[in-house]
């Protein structure tokens, strides 16, 4: 500890000044770890911000929206989460403003309007905060070769999956067959491009199997199983989606392998959309996942504390 130097007139053994003991007490007090951001407060603050963004949706309100974003992102409840991401508060703010400036509505994007874009971006920052130190799958080749991921098709053929998915067709023939099937049976399956990678982390498989069993137990007989529309992605593929007009945020929990999208809109045909929504939100309230309403599909990201339990569940279920 650095001791303050004595004043020129102070003699050895003379009483110290009153400030010295106070300084010693300050240095001796251990630093408390920073409290984790309050996610309920964050989500509530984001909901309030979205109301204001909606009121400034007109193209002439660009300057007013920027002032609003500058002001509201500094609120403690929001700033605490954004500052805990790898980008920090300033980087998150700049990225959001850039996303808003570039936004163009289109049929592919899950962001139906500017308000939806802000909601998807801000709520997905919880994922980025949780997994800020996780490595990103940068390329398609990394996803295909990673030992941290398992092949869903291998599991499906052994009847070890309780949820469904479809793969993205890679050839012209397969695309044509899918187009014909959709014309003949337009509502038989969700309207989704399908999985680019049929691979997933073991914990995510366990989470989806658990959700699928709960969903099946909560819905009438004949209800289709839980349907997954997106799992792990590479950063390379994420940027490919952005170029096609999708609201693919960067950074993303998908590129870390800890996020998944599940179909919602299609289940409205069977009268069970609200049932599925409540199951997902209950998991969020329990602190197991982060949920982002993206319209047709809802985005889920696993919370780090749930990782160990789900890994054990996967190993028990698969007998490994």
Secondary structure, DSSP 4 states (H G I P E B T S, - for coil): -PPPPPPTTPPTTSPPPHHHHHHHHHHHSPPPPPPPP-HHHHHHHHHHHHHHHHHT-SGGGHHHHHHHHHHHTTSHHHHHHHHTSSSHHHHHHHHHHHHHHH----TT-S--SHHHHHHHHHHHHHHHHHTTTSPP--SHHHHHH-TTEEEHHHHHHTT--SSB--BPP-SHHHHHHHHHHHHHSTTSS-----BS--EEEHHHHHHHHHHHHHHHHHS-TTPPPPBEEE----HHHHHHHHHTT----SS-GGGGT-EEEEE-GGGGGGT-HHHHHHHHHHHHHTTSEEEEEETTEEEEEE-GGGHHHHHHHHHHHHT-
